[in-house]
Amino acid sequence: MSWKVEWHPKATKNLDSLPPDIKERIEKRVDKLKENPLYFLQHYEGADYYKLRIGDYRALIDVDFRNKVVKIQVFDHRNRIYKRL
């Protein structure tokens, strides 16, 4: 069974504000989470999130192992992402 990916509305808003080429690259990487999210994610120390690196951008993600849902909570440039917590 594949995993489901959900986006928090603010994360979607940040994604939509990016140039099309960067947005496409991010969407491709996020699609790979559906196959095996733990291969791509690292635990973010200091919070109950996992992080996904996509070039200069980061996503902080909640993982629901029971229901196989990956929810992208926060998405932004690496210089700003950790200030948003």
N, C-alpha and C positions, 0 to 999 in steps of 0.2 A: 504494500500500500504506500502510495506516495504521500508526501507531506503537503499541507495546505499553507500558503503564504498570505498573510493579511498585513495591511498597511494602516498605521495610525493616520488620521487625517492630516496632522501637522507634518508628518514625514512625507506624505503624498504631496503636500503643498511645496515643500522644499525640493522634492524631485521635479515637479512641474516647472520650477523656476530655472532649471539648469539648461544649458545649450543642448540641442538634440543629440549630438554625438556622445556626450557624456551620459545623458539620460539613457540612451540605448545600451551603452556599455554596462551601466548599473542594472538595468532591467535584465540583461542576459545573465549577469552574475546571480541576481536574486532568483531567477528561474532555476538555476542549478541547485538552490537550496531544497527544492521539491524532491530531488533524488536522494540526497544524503546530507542534511544540513550540518551534522557534526564534523564532517570532513572540512568544511569551509569556516566554521565558527571557532572562536577562541573565547574562553571565559574572561569576562572583564572583571578584574579584581577591584573590590571596593563597592560593588553593586551586584544585584541579582540579574545581570544582563550578560548576554554574549555579544561579541563584537564581530562585525564583518568588515574586512578591509577591501576597498575597491579603489585602487589608485590613491588619490589624495582625499578620498571621501570615506566616511565611516558610518556604519549603521549599528545602533544598539538594539538588541533583539531579545524578546521574551520567547522562551521555548516551552511549549506545553507537550511534554513527552507522552502523556496519556492519550491525548486526542490528536497527536501528530500535527500540531499547529505551530508555525513560526510567525510571530507578530513583530513587525518592524515598528519600534516605538519612536525612535529618534533617528534622524538622518541629516547629516550636514558635513561640511568640510572638516578635515581633521583638526584645524586650528580652532574651531568653534564648538565641536560636538561635546566635549567633556565639560564645557562651561554651562551647557544647557541642562545638566543633571540637577 
